[in-house]
Amino acid sequence: MELSKLVLSEFQKQKRSKVVYISLVLVIAYLTMILIYTNEATGLFDSFVYLYKFSLSYMNYLILPMILLSFLTTSFSNDYNNDTIKYIWTIPISRTKYFISKLVYLFMISLAIMIFVFLTVCITGFLTRFHDSMTSELVSRFFLLCIRSSIFIFLSVIPVSIITIVTKGNAATTNLIGSLYIVVTFFLMKKLQGISPLASSHNVIWYNTFEGVESSPHIGYFIANIVIVFAIYVYISIKILKKQDV
C-alpha cells in the first residue's frame, strides 16, 4: 500500500473522533481569550507583535503539545485495541511505511493547527486596532514562528508515542507520562533546555528574536538535542514494530 493511502486512512479513522472536536474547541477558546485580552489592553499592548507573541505563548508549550499527545495516543492505541494492526500486518504492509505514515499524519495535524492560529490572529489583527502595526515584515515573522512551532513541537512531542508502541496500545500510560513530560517541561523550561526536546524547542522557535522573548542565540546544541532524541525514537520504534507480534 502506498504511503499516501496510509496517511489518508489515518485522517479517515479520526474524522469522527472526539479528539478532533475537543482540540478545535480548545484552540478557538484559547485564541478568543488571548485576542480579547490583548485588544482591550489599550496603551499596554498596542503592536501586532504583542498579539502574535501572546497567541504563541501557551499554544506552543501546553496546548499544541497536549493536542498532539491526544492525537498520537489515539492514533497508535486504536490500531492495537481495535485489532486494526493485526489486519494491517496481514495485507502485508511495510512496518516502516506504517510508522512513517503516522509521523506524516501527526505532523500534518501540527501544521494545520498552527496555520489556523496564523490565519485567525492575522484576520483578527487586521479587523481590530492592531491593523496599523501589521507590516509585511511582522506578518512574515509570525508565519515563520508558526511554521517553526509546527515542526519543532511535533519533533519534541512525538517520541512519547514509543510508550504506546512498547505497551501495545496502553493509552492511559502514554497520556500520563506524556502529560507529565509536557507540564514538568513547561514549569522547568530553563533548567531542562538541552535535556528535554520540548524545552530546547523554545530557543529554536524564537531564534533571532526581537519580540523580547528570552532565548539563547546558540541553537546548534538545542537542535541537536531535538534531532538526536527524535532519531533514536524512530530507530527504536521501527525495530520494535518489526519484531512485534500483535
Disulfide bonds with the S-S distance in Angstrom:
none
